[in-house]
Amino acid sequence: MSAGRPTIIDVARDAGVSPATAGRVLGGYGTPAPELVRRVRDSARRLGYRANDVARSIVTGLTRVIGVVVSDIENPFFARAVSGISDRARAAGYEMLLVSTGLDLARERSAVEALMAKRVDGMIVASASVSEGAHLRRVREAGVPLVLLDRRNDGAGAVDAVLLDNRAAAHRAVNHLLDKGHRAVAVVTSAVADERPTGRRRKALAQFPSSLRFAGYLDALEEAGIAGAPEWVLRCDDADAAAERVRDLLTARPDVTAIFATTNVMAGAAFRAIMDSDRRCPEDVSLLGFDDHEWSTLVRPQLSVVAQPAYDLGAAAGTVLLGRLSGRESASAPSETILQSSLIVRGSVAPPPA
């Protein structure tokens, strides 16, 4: 055997085959006979041979690596989704390169370029934008399979997407409050002011999850014949701002008997504000949040929530991408997979005070 790390020639000699045959077996291409495959793999294992991934990618055009780009890996939602992607990828023999962009579109563009330079076989992206997608379009044009995660991006063109039923989930949650008898329902949201389209436009363009949830809130009020009030809409960028806005609302609008929070962060801020006020939950004001995080069952009352199947979302995105990479779905039209959320009813929602 040659000095140092064993080479493919050493494996071929030990297995009694040609270097070309050993290369086909260890590179995962061609159709060697099963007996040859067994002999080569046994020799490679015995000698401690490790494949040169760069050389293999030159021969096969594959790296067995997928790239994943998310906006915030510290967000438990994305952490669970990435876990689902990773489990599917590794089960299929792929490794994963992960980049978190902090919702910075420039960082996302750089990350996508870097992953392309590393010749990843496919990519899953939770984009920082729902409209700026030229960098994603270039991925598709290069022939690299791409799956959008959690949100569409109109600028990416026709591409596979795995999404959650955000609008329908919010509609279902607010209907639960209305069914309990509430008529003055406020919303705590990060959707910006111009993300309040109505009618046709509310259905036409790709939107962030926060905007879709806000649209679902508006849908439910509209269907119930409730006009709402501008003061019911609490637009906030962070938890402190949300808590302050909720405290102000509870003081200024005692007629508000329910609050719908469109994210886990907003729900936590609203819960804190209610606890700091002279109003009780749920006796005086009900609260319903989005995402079933651990703290939701540690507080009293326990929080009613819309639970998102984040792990399943990631696993589904991985499955779609692997289908493209395997060739099974290479010629089919782009697909859109929508997973359903569930409403978990706990103690934070009750009928409004008489």
Backbone hydrogen bonds, N-H to C=O, Kabsch-Sander energy under -0.5 kcal/mol:
donor,donor_aa,acceptor,acceptor_aa,energy
11,V,7,T,-1.8
12,A,8,I,-2.4
13,R,9,I,-2.5
14,D,10,D,-2.3
15,A,11,V,-2.4
16,G,12,A,-1.1
17,V,12,A,-2.4
22,A,18,S,-2.3
23,G,19,P,-2.5
24,R,20,A,-2.0
25,V,21,T,-2.3
26,L,22,A,-2.7
27,G,23,G,-1.9
28,G,24,R,-0.9
28,G,25,V,-0.6
29,Y,24,R,-1.8
37,V,33,A,-2.3
38,R,34,P,-2.4
39,R,35,E,-2.3
40,V,36,L,-2.7
41,R,37,V,-2.4
42,D,38,R,-2.3
43,S,39,R,-2.2
44,A,40,V,-2.7
45,R,41,R,-2.3
46,R,42,D,-2.4
47,L,43,S,-2.5
48,G,44,A,-0.9
49,Y,44,A,-2.5
53,D,51,A,-1.0
56,R,52,N,-2.6
57,S,53,D,-2.3
58,I,54,V,-1.6
59,V,55,A,-1.7
60,T,56,R,-3.1
61,G,57,S,-2.1
66,I,95,E,-2.4
67,G,122,G,-2.6
68,V,97,L,-2.9
69,V,124,I,-2.7
70,V,99,V,-2.4
75,N,72,D,-1.3
78,F,75,N,-0.5
79,A,75,N,-2.2
80,R,76,P,-2.3
81,A,77,F,-2.0
82,V,78,F,-2.9
83,S,79,A,-1.6
84,G,80,R,-1.8
85,I,81,A,-2.0
86,S,82,V,-3.0
87,D,83,S,-2.3
88,R,84,G,-1.8
89,A,85,I,-2.7
90,R,86,S,-2.8
91,A,87,D,-1.7
92,A,88,R,-1.0
92,A,89,A,-0.6
93,G,90,R,-1.5
94,Y,89,A,-2.9
95,E,64,R,-2.4
97,L,66,I,-2.6
98,L,96,M,-0.5
99,V,68,V,-2.5
101,T,70,V,-2.4
102,G,71,S,-1.5
103,L,71,S,-0.6
104,D,101,T,-1.1
105,L,103,L,-0.7
108,E,104,D,-2.0
109,R,105,L,-2.5
110,S,106,A,-2.2
111,A,107,R,-2.5
112,V,108,E,-2.6
113,E,109,R,-2.2
114,A,110,S,-2.5
115,L,111,A,-2.5
116,M,112,V,-2.2
117,A,113,E,-2.3
118,K,114,A,-1.5
119,R,116,M,-1.7
120,V,115,L,-1.8
121,D,65,V,-3.1
122,G,65,V,-0.6
123,M,145,P,-2.1
124,I,67,G,-2.4
125,V,147,V,-2.3
126,A,69,V,-3.1
127,S,125,V,-0.8
133,G,131,S,-1.0
137,R,133,G,-2.4
138,R,134,A,-1.8
139,V,135,H,-1.0
140,R,136,L,-1.7
141,E,137,R,-2.5
142,A,138,R,-1.5
143,G,140,R,-1.9
144,V,139,V,-1.9
147,V,123,M,-2.2
148,L,160,D,-2.8
149,L,125,V,-2.7
150,D,162,V,-2.7
154,D,130,V,-2.6
156,A,153,N,-1.7
157,G,154,D,-0.9
159,V,157,G,-0.6
160,D,146,L,-0.8
161,A,335,S,-2.0
162,V,148,L,-2.6
163,L,337,T,-3.4
165,D,339,L,-1.6
166,N,164,L,-1.9
169,A,165,D,-3.1
170,A,166,N,-2.3
171,H,167,R,-2.3
172,R,168,A,-2.4
173,A,169,A,-2.2
174,V,170,A,-2.7
175,N,171,H,-2.1
176,H,172,R,-1.6
177,L,173,A,-1.4
178,L,174,V,-2.5
179,D,175,N,-3.0
180,K,176,H,-1.1
181,G,178,L,-1.7
182,H,177,L,-1.8
185,V,183,R,-0.7
186,A,184,A,-0.6
186,A,258,A,-2.7
187,V,232,W,-2.6
188,V,260,F,-2.4
189,T,187,V,-0.6
189,T,234,L,-2.5
195,E,192,V,-2.2
201,R,198,T,-1.0
202,R,198,T,-0.6
202,R,199,G,-0.5
203,K,199,G,-0.5
203,K,200,R,-1.5
204,A,200,R,-0.8
204,A,201,R,-0.5
205,L,201,R,-1.0
212,L,208,F,-2.2
213,R,209,P,-2.5
214,F,210,S,-1.9
215,A,211,S,-2.5
216,G,212,L,-2.1
217,Y,213,R,-2.0
218,L,214,F,-2.3
219,D,215,A,-2.5
220,A,216,G,-2.1
221,L,217,Y,-2.0
222,E,218,L,-2.7
223,E,219,D,-2.7
224,A,220,A,-1.4
225,G,222,E,-1.4
226,I,221,L,-2.8
227,A,225,G,-0.6
232,W,229,A,-1.9
233,V,230,P,-1.4
234,L,187,V,-3.1
234,L,232,W,-0.8
235,R,233,V,-0.8
236,C,189,T,-2.6
236,C,234,L,-0.6
242,A,238,D,-2.1
243,A,239,A,-2.7
244,E,240,D,-2.2
245,R,241,A,-2.4
246,V,242,A,-2.5
247,R,243,A,-2.4
248,D,244,E,-2.3
249,L,245,R,-2.4
250,L,246,V,-2.6
251,T,247,R,-1.4
252,A,248,D,-2.8
253,R,249,L,-3.2
256,V,253,R,-1.8
257,T,184,A,-1.6
258,A,184,A,-1.2
259,I,286,S,-1.9
260,F,186,A,-2.7
261,A,259,I,-0.5
261,A,288,L,-2.6
262,T,188,V,-2.4
267,A,263,T,-2.2
268,G,264,N,-2.3
269,A,265,V,-2.0
270,A,266,M,-2.5
271,F,267,A,-2.5
272,R,268,G,-2.2
273,A,269,A,-2.2
274,I,270,A,-2.3
275,M,271,F,-2.3
276,D,272,R,-1.7
277,S,273,A,-0.7
277,S,274,I,-0.9
284,D,280,R,-2.2
285,V,280,R,-2.1
286,S,257,T,-2.6
287,L,348,S,-2.2
288,L,259,I,-2.3
289,G,304,S,-2.5
291,D,306,V,-3.5
293,H,291,D,-1.0
296,S,293,H,-1.6
297,T,294,E,-1.5
298,L,294,E,-0.5
298,L,295,W,-0.9
299,V,295,W,-1.3
303,L,296,S,-2.8
304,S,287,L,-0.7
305,V,344,I,-1.9
306,V,289,G,-1.7
307,A,305,V,-0.6
307,A,342,S,-3.3
308,Q,306,V,-0.5
310,A,308,Q,-2.0
313,L,309,P,-2.2
314,G,310,A,-2.2
315,A,311,Y,-2.7
316,A,312,D,-2.6
317,A,313,L,-2.2
318,G,314,G,-2.5
319,T,315,A,-2.3
320,V,316,A,-2.4
321,L,317,A,-2.4
322,L,318,G,-2.7
323,G,319,T,-2.0
324,R,320,V,-1.7
325,L,321,L,-2.4
326,S,322,L,-2.2
327,G,323,G,-0.6
327,G,324,R,-0.8
328,R,323,G,-0.6
329,E,323,G,-1.9
330,S,327,G,-0.5
332,S,329,E,-0.9
337,T,161,A,-2.8
338,I,336,E,-0.5
339,L,163,L,-3.0
339,L,337,T,-0.5
342,S,307,A,-2.0
344,I,305,V,-3.2
344,I,342,S,-0.6
345,V,343,L,-0.6
346,R,344,I,-0.6
348,S,302,Q,-1.0
349,V,346,R,-0.6
